[in-house]
Amino acid sequence: MAMFNAYKRIFARCGLKAYPVEADTGDIGGKFSHEFHVLAEAGEDGIAFCDACGYAANLEKAERKVAPRNDAACGAIEEVHTPNAKTIDEVSKFMGVPGSAFVKSLVYNVDGKAVMVCVEGDRDVNDVKLKHFLNAKKVELADYEMVLKTSGANAGSVGPVKPADASVRIVCDQGLKGAKGRIVGANKDDYHLKNVDLARDCNVADADYADLVVVRDGDICAKCGKPLVIKRGIEVGHVFKLGTKYTEAFKATYKTDDLKEQTMIMGCYGIGVGRTVQAVIEQSHDKDGIVWPAAVSPFQVVIDLLDPTDPGVAKVAEDLENELEAAGVDVVVDDREERPGVKFKDADLIGFTVRVVVGAKGLAKGGVEVKARRDPKEAMKVVAPAEAAAAIKALLA
C-alpha cells in the first residue's frame, strides 16, 4: 500500500490524472495488481470504468454482472443450410437475425489439448480469462487439423451439439447459462442448427460456465450494478504484490529483532518514464503546443530576450536568470536574433511553464512581462525587474 500511494503522489506531481486500475499479473503471478493509466485516445489499453462506484479494471481482467436468463422454451432442433456463410455476420445476414441470437463456438488448443469455447454471438473470448479458468500455461486458437478433428467441420460451422469428438470439453461464458432458442454451427460444413437449448442439447457441466468474455460499454458493474464505460488508457506504472511465491521457493528469509525467521515478501514496481512523458503531453497541450507542468518541464522558465545586443537589457535578463537558478528554478534564455513573434511562438510550442519577456520597450515602461503557459487567455503581467523572480516563483507554485 505504501508503494501504491507513493505512485499516486508521483503521478499527481507530474501533473497527471492517473487512474489505478485492477490488472492481470500475467505469468509472473502474484496478487493485488494495479496498473496506473492516463486516459487518452492514443492509449493502447482498454479500461472498464464505473462512474458510480469507482471500479476500474484493464479489459484483460474487467468483470461484469450477468442477470439470470429467462429464455422461453424452444422447439426441436432444425438444420439450416447456410452456403458460403462462415462468420457470425454472414450467417446473421443470411438468416435475418441479430448476432446475439447465435452461439459463437471456437476450438482452442489448451496446452496441446482441444477445448471448445462458446460465447454469445456478438461477444469476444477473453483469452486471459480463459487461460486462468482452465489453469493453463498456454491457450491459442486451434489449427485447421485440430478444429476438423474436434468438430467434424471447418471453422465457421463449429458448434456444441454433438461434435465429432464426443469427449471434448465444452466451456461456456456465464451469459449463456440457461440460453434457449439459439443458433449454433452444425459441425457440418455450410450448415447451422436453430432452436438449440444449451442445457438440453449440449454436454456442458455446470462448473464449465464462467466469465470468459471481454467486457464492453454498457455491461453491468460487478461491484455496484451500474453501467460500465470503456475508455482508452496509457499505462504509466504498475505495482503488484508477489507475496511469498518466489521467496518460499528460494528459501529467502530474514530474522526479526527477536531472531525469529520470516519469509520475505516480494513486490514488483515499475514506472514507464517515456510513457509518462507521452501521457503528460496527451493530457496537457493546446493548439499552440505542449503545456508542461512545472515538475516535468525541460526548463520551467524561458526568458525571451528581445534586444540581446543592448547591454542594459541583457544585464536585467542575466540577473533574473541567476536569481531564479539560485532558487532552484530551471531557466533557459532565448537570446537568438529573431523577431519577437518567432520567439513567442517557439516558447508556446515547446511549452515552458512560464514565459518572461525582457526588452528595451518593456523596461522603458517600468518592467518585464511574465505569463504562465497553462492559461492562454490569461493576460501578461508587467512587474518591476526586482519583483520578477518572486512573481515567477508564485506562478510555478
C-alpha angles and dihedrals in degrees: 000000000000091000091043091055092043090056090050090054093046094055093043089054089051087059093250130139097218122179121210107222131184112256143181115260094215123209093329090072128205134125142261094039117180129180119201110225134188112207113240137145087235091057117129096212133066114228126196113216134187111202091192101059103010096247111159130174140162110256089246088068107018115126133204135201116244121204118220112267123243101188118168118247114267134211130247121311115271126199116227126195108230105177117197092355109124109149128063089249092052095047090042090055092044094051096036096234132115123263090249089070090067136077111224108216121194130177114225130194103228112187089326097314128102119246124176113222120198127193135161112287095249094047134088126226114246103222093196093055090045091052092051094045092052092041087230133160095213135013126181138151111280121250125246095272095050092047092051094045093048101044106018091236142070123265109287095045098055118124143162096245111100101328117197090256101057091189096057114123113243119202123185137195112255090244089072096056106121093008115158135177094032131153118232139169113276095220084243121100114260094007135104134184125228131194092043118167106196095207093047102037107029134064100233121144118223089240090058095069110095145143100285107148139088111257116240140191112297097022114137119261111247090215104050109002097245125125120279124223126207121224136168122251142188111222108228100166144007132202127179140159117240093185114193099321094115102024091058091050092050094037091237105173142156135199124244125223089271090051096252114148116239132182113244119246116223134204137180122227132176141164122197103221094188091045090050091054090048091049092050089054092046091053099035115048141093138192091288098052143271122352104205119202109232095249094060104027113125085228119007094208133033118196109205104207105201099184106035093167093056107094094205094051092044090051092054090050092047094049091049091048092051093047093050095046090049086057091053097259118140109231135183123190118214102208097159117137093245134128115273092245092058092051093047092049092049092048091053092045094053090042106225108187095235129023120204122190119204116182141144094252093050093047090049087058091051109267158021125275120245127188136168114230094216095075114045091184094055112107121245111257121223113212134171113263091245091056098041098091092053091048091050094049089050090055092048091051 
